[in-house]
Amino acid sequence: MLRTIAMGVLVGSAILLTLIVFRKKLGWAWLSLFGTHLILAALGIYIVNFSGLLTEIYIPLNPATIGAVTVLGLPGVIMLLGLKITLF
């Protein structure tokens, strides 16, 4: 029962989001901008992992870390480095 309700909410929100994107004439520019941010986030994490400056620190590439760096940019990479140093 709960799973059916959750799927209904997911499908309904997807349909409404699609209607908003096509009704407001947002185009596909936002998608290319998001893709660019996503690629730069992964590149920033790769640079930290394989630069050799901090050999004991490795930031895993997973949706949470890439999402944080996509939203926050370069300060997100620094935040992840700080968290890795202080917590682990």
C-alpha positions in Angstrom: 0.0 0.0 0.0 2.7 2.5 1.0 4.8 1.5 -1.9 1.9 2.2 -4.3 1.4 5.6 -2.8 5.1 6.4 -3.1 5.2 5.3 -6.7 2.1 7.4 -7.4 3.8 10.5 -5.9 7.0 9.8 -7.9 5.1 9.5 -11.2 3.0 12.5 -10.5 5.9 14.7 -9.6 7.8 13.5 -12.7 4.8 14.5 -14.9 4.5 17.9 -13.3 8.2 18.6 -13.6 8.0 17.7 -17.3 5.1 20.0 -17.8 6.9 22.9 -16.0 10.1 22.4 -18.1 8.2 22.4 -21.4 5.6 25.1 -20.5 8.1 27.6 -19.2 10.3 27.2 -22.3 13.4 26.6 -20.2 15.0 24.7 -23.1 17.9 22.4 -22.7 20.5 25.0 -21.6 20.0 24.1 -17.9 20.8 20.4 -18.7 24.1 21.3 -20.3 25.0 23.6 -17.4 24.2 20.9 -14.9 26.3 18.4 -17.0 29.2 20.8 -17.0 29.1 21.2 -13.2 28.8 17.4 -12.8 31.9 16.8 -15.0 33.9 19.6 -13.2 32.9 18.1 -9.8 34.2 14.7 -10.8 37.4 16.2 -12.3 38.0 18.1 -9.0 37.7 15.0 -7.0 40.0 13.1 -9.4 42.6 15.8 -9.1 42.6 15.6 -5.3 42.7 11.8 -5.3 45.5 11.4 -7.9 47.6 14.6 -7.5 49.9 13.0 -4.9 49.9 16.1 -2.7 47.9 14.4 0.1 48.8 10.7 -0.2 46.8 9.4 2.8 43.5 11.1 1.7 41.2 9.5 -0.8 37.7 10.9 -1.5 35.5 8.2 -3.0 33.5 9.0 -6.1 29.9 8.3 -5.2 26.6 10.3 -5.7 26.9 12.0 -2.3 30.4 13.4 -2.9 29.8 14.4 -6.5 26.4 16.0 -5.5 28.1 18.0 -2.8 30.8 19.2 -5.1 28.3 19.9 -7.9 26.2 22.1 -5.7 29.0 23.8 -3.8 31.8 23.9 -6.4 35.4 24.2 -5.4 34.5 24.9 -1.7 32.7 21.6 -1.8 36.0 19.8 -2.6 37.7 21.7 0.3 34.8 20.8 2.6 35.2 17.1 1.7 38.9 17.3 2.3 38.3 18.9 5.7 35.7 16.3 6.6 38.0 13.5 5.6 41.0 14.9 7.6 39.0 15.6 10.8 36.6 12.6 10.8 38.7 9.8 9.4 
